[in-house]
Amino acid sequence: METESFSHLFPTMVPSTPDVGDPRMTFSFPEPVNQGIDYVIVIRYPITKPSVAKAQQLQDNVIQAMDQLMSKLQKAGLFYKVKQGQEKGTLLVLVGCSYGRLAKQFQHEKVQDFLLGVNVDDSELGDLHDKARLAELSEADRLRLVHDILTLPANQGGADISPHVDPFVESIFPLHNDATDDEWIRSWSKKWLITNADLDILRAAFGEKIAFYFAFLQSYLVWLTVPTVLGVLVHVISDRSLVSWYALAILIWGVVYTEAWKRKQIDLAAAWQVRHCSKHERRRAAFQGETTVRDLITGEEMPFVPYWKIILRRGLSVPGVAVGAFLLWIIVTCVFILQLFLHEYYSGPFKTALHYAPTLGYSLLIPVMSKLYSQWVRVLTNWEMHKTETSWDSAYTKKIFIANFLVSYLSLFFIAWVYIPFGDHVLPFLTTMNISHEHKKVDFQRLQDQLVYFVVTGQVLGFLTEMLVPYLLAKLPNKIWTDKKQNQVTDPFIKKVYKEVAMDEYNIYTDYVEMIIQFGYVSMFSVVWPLTALCCQLNNWIELRSDAIKICKYTRRPIPARVENIGPWLDNMETIVWLSSITMASFLYLFHPSTDLHSIYTPVSTLLAILLSEHLYVLVRFAVQAAFSAFPERAELMMKRNMYLLKQRWMDRVSRSNPVLLKRLDASAQDPLHRVWKDDLDNSGESERAAQWIRQDFKLE
Amino acid sequence: METESFSHLFPTMVPSTPDVGDPRMTFSFPEPVNQGIDYVIVIRYPITKPSVAKAQQLQDNVIQAMDQLMSKLQKAGLFYKVKQGQEKGTLLVLVGCSYGRLAKQFQHEKVQDFLLGVNVDDSELGDLHDKARLAELSEADRLRLVHDILTLPANQGGADISPHVDPFVESIFPLHNDATDDEWIRSWSKKWLITNADLDILRAAFGEKIAFYFAFLQSYLVWLTVPTVLGVLVHVISDRSLVSWYALAILIWGVVYTEAWKRKQIDLAAAWQVRHCSKHERRRAAFQGETTVRDLITGEEMPFVPYWKIILRRGLSVPGVAVGAFLLWIIVTCVFILQLFLHEYYSGPFKTALHYAPTLGYSLLIPVMSKLYSQWVRVLTNWEMHKTETSWDSAYTKKIFIANFLVSYLSLFFIAWVYIPFGDHVLPFLTTMNISHEHKKVDFQRLQDQLVYFVVTGQVLGFLTEMLVPYLLAKLPNKIWTDKKQNQVTDPFIKKVYKEVAMDEYNIYTDYVEMIIQFGYVSMFSVVWPLTALCCQLNNWIELRSDAIKICKYTRRPIPARVENIGPWLDNMETIVWLSSITMASFLYLFHPSTDLHSIYTPVSTLLAILLSEHLYVLVRFAVQAAFSAFPERAELMMKRNMYLLKQRWMDRVSRSNPVLLKRLDASAQDPLHRVWKDDLDNSGESERAAQWIRQDFKLE
């Protein structure tokens, strides 16, 4: 009876129990890689023993934790085996997953995707157990689903394991597929441009999150051509580097590029079928509430913290970040002022020796400090109690960006807005304090030199630290913790596992931040040195490949994740484009030959220049957005098309399902409309009556 | 077989053929109002006859058109009858709809709503023919669905009739329900505040579009309390009216209010179950392409115009609007300058007589001109070839807003930024041209007077023209076109129909624009006269009620429409808040006692004040938005909750449906994972092995 009612909506559905003889059985699952091991869970426990009692206690805890962990895996229906780690005090749990278990998670995701609009094709639902589709799952999808099983709460059938939350669980990571990795590197090192096809291969191996980074890097690399060409042009034809039309072009370029990328990432998300996937809100396992309350949405007992407390913490973390940023600011400024002083004024003893002191500061002190800062803000962000990974992510990203902003741009702002306008005022003091000094003219050149330092030296150094250092480290026989090391295994597979356990996790933030900061050099400062874009483009062509090598060879395999855009980094780019309208306007005005830097009106008029320029930016942005919105979004059309087809299918089935009923309802005696209209139901005369009245009006007869 | 496959997803479904004995049959449809007539189609044709042949020709066209119209109605399955109009050359087609036909449209909408996420409750789908739900349909919903049937294209089962597109079809409108109308007016005239319950009643009668207008009006009325109180406070305690803390408060108030309204309208949309309803994109019938092409989405032959042409037209219509606005601007300025001259300088003959000339200009010339303007931009907007009603709407709204902006604010800007700073420079010219004049001190007072004129006189005049005039017109026996009139009917119902045919259509734009412009007086100018908000609040308390009367008594019943927000008006409000940061800053600086209006630096420093104030605005806006986003949206939670429940239902059914299969797949010999793991499937020893290794590490024994 009940089955009658709705089955008509789904004629496309096939029996969900494939049997031998079923055409969809004529296929075979791919051979498992890495001996069918998807994830490695690293267990680490301290083995220093303050006292025997304590050690005993600890040992029991570890054993208990291990048992708990294994029972969790058992319940979740995963395969696992335990191995000794290479270092003392570590164990490795190797996890695998059968296709049967995978199918279950897969079907859950499909249903959810359909309901969230990630996937509007209901025919996919018809066939949740089609093994053929299981067999076609990309490695990334497989690993993502297995990771879901590992981390989802028990009530959703997951093992609910997460590092740092479960005791002694240090990390969880998937194993590299060396074959595909090498294939990837070989192919990319051979070609000039990365195509969408290449990105698809990448996506199949590492998932959308990584694929999006490379897609962004690639499109940015291509778009850089515009400022590169313009920059070279300026460099060739103009004797001065500050050219207003170039500045305007860069402003427009910045706006157009950000808008174009917005469009591009929507298209990519559609092509990769991850649109709206951000609607899958995953609770952060690390989020442990004070009490538990019935969740408004799921109706389950959920960790809960009162809102005012969360807001309070978010509020308090702002000064927290401010302090960190301030200290960093102090240090950067000190190092920089020292450098200025030594390079520009000082001519006392040890000049040459002292000359290199600041560079040391740059290459040693500042990196260390910013590492400290990023650890500090990580603590803060955790303290802010974010409920979802997404919100944690964007909060952390913003904080990271601030630090890099300071380190990368502060000295340039200082030179442009403080040192050059007011630098000469320092000399008298030096005289009075009788520090031996030589007068150097304080001028625009200084700003350009600093920019060149960042864009050329900086990026070369960056490349070396990113690639060469790990390469050498990998080459050196690292004797450091050999004492900790034990059983030198011979089994090549276990060797591989040990090697990857020893690797760092891949940190996508640093790679993004590098690119966004570079985008800042181009859009905010390249007006000072038009060849900036050229250098950046060259750097990025290498970056694109070195990052690929880094991921494959020098870091653990990242856990595949679905994302539908580059998230908060876009906001940072837009902020930079806005700032570029300020910086470029101020530079153009301040360093224009006709400007008297020492006039008291200069500051005011500079501010006015900035004011106008900002409004110009808003205007350009408005225009560009309007232009973009005028053109239809391909992805949007695709989406609508599928939605329409789906609708049609359902509509047809609904109406086909019961014409009889409609008739009956129509003729139904109950329908009061029939009663009131009964005298007018016959419309045969209506036409003639109308015609008569019309003739009357015209009175032709 | 096929029914097997998916029915398990929908156990909640009930048999879709209600029969006698079915519990859901124990109900009765409401009695039809207006003799079961939902819509009146007004047919109007010219009856002046240049020549008999032409008249003959025309007459035949009309008759043919009528036949076509009626066959369309027939095909769509609607009831109809034709009546003579009150005036010569008019016919009325009275349209009704049976519940059977309604049910079909209703079920289509339900399916579409579910797929578009307007409605996430699939149980509703189970039961598309539940007559009880049909019987519970509000009048507004009923009329909306019938209007859909009237206007939808034939391939979607509609009659595809639309005014000005079908020949001689002048208009289509629904009939008032006098009983509910009177009830509404009675109840609102009795109470001080309009509650959500009142809005629900309103919505049931007139649909969401009207309900949203009144909801907005109501919330605005309430929020005005803040500036009212502050304003009175300033008026009492401060001797000067320009108070900076008041200005700041107003800026913050403006931002907070717009954000709060955004939140509010989402909540309303959720409560009224119209969220995402804007995704129903309805093609404008008036959009006639040059060619027809297969539509990318529907795959049907659709009218098509190449994009470049549309963009071209949109582009060209900008100067079109500009010209119109410019002419309007000229006129407003002339009238205003004349007024200034006569009031402030002139002391020659006929002074008193001439004194009133400008007022005439304001109350006659300018309204006429702005009417012309709005007709002009209507033409332009049609010329822009918008495909959907929504996009037409927002394009038209923007243009309308510009005109009202000019008329309402221009003279204030002129006084504040031109007349007061430079007004005294005029006197010498007057002397040289020996026009007899008296020197009045040009000062801030003049600005205040003008504002008071707009806020007090203007609004009173507005009220009179809006209410009193139509009231009187209704009272007067209008003898104007009695010649055209024919058959003085006695049937009271036909009388009622004639009365409503004679009415104007309700124009929601004018009502919105009135409120938004008023919002501008409060946020941009009230710093000049702090009692502004008080007057506006009083006015709006009346406005709320007079608008209700207007809709019921003096205009045709509006066609019910679903909307999920107030659309483009919100953008206009945000623009105004931004501008208020400019105006208030400039006023505060310019009219500060310490400011020398005639210093050459004043303009520059004013600009700086504006620059700072604008950034303050951006900052405040950012902070407020962050604060709002910190609190969860109730509507959002509701939505997620329903989505979650839906998901759970489907999930449960999916997994319940075939545990057997999963088992089989699990144990399947084909599953290569089982092969590679076969030696490790028994984990009984694992726990002990792990424990041993751990003990080894601790070496306690």
Interface residues (C-beta under 8 A of the other chain):
Chain A: M1 E2 T3 E4 S5 F6 S7 L9 F10 P11 M13 V14 P15 S16 T17 S28 F29 P30 E31 P32 Q35 G36 Y45 I47 K49 V52 A55 Q56 L58 Q59 V62 I63 M66 D67 M70 Q74 F79 Y80 K81 V82 Q84 K88 G89 L91 G96 C97 S98 Y99 G100 R101 A103 K104 Q107 H108 V111 Q112 L115 L116 G117 V120 L125 G126 L128 H129 K131 L296 I297 T298 G299 Y307 I310 I311 R314 V604 S605 L607 L608 I610 L611 A630 F631 P632 L637 K640 R641 M643 Y644 L646 K647 W650 M651 V654 S655 S657 N658 V660 L661 L662 K663 L665 D666 A667 S668 Q670 D671 P672 L673 H674 V676 W677 D680 L681 N683 E686 S687 R689 A690 A691 W693 I694 R695 D697 F698 L700
Chain B: M1 E2 T3 E4 S5 F6 S7 L9 F10 P11 M13 V14 P15 S16 T17 S28 F29 P30 E31 P32 Q35 G36 Y45 I47 K49 V52 A55 Q56 L58 Q59 V62 I63 M66 D67 M70 Q74 F79 Y80 K81 V82 Q84 K88 G89 L91 G96 C97 S98 Y99 G100 R101 A103 K104 Q107 H108 V111 Q112 L115 L116 G117 V120 L125 G126 L128 H129 K131 L296 I297 T298 G299 Y307 I310 I311 R314 V604 S605 L607 L608 I610 L611 A630 F631 P632 L637 K640 R641 M643 Y644 L646 K647 W650 M651 V654 S655 S657 N658 V660 L661 L662 K663 L665 D666 A667 S668 Q670 D671 P672 L673 H674 V676 W677 D680 L681 N683 E686 S687 R689 A690 A691 W693 I694 R695 D697 F698 L700
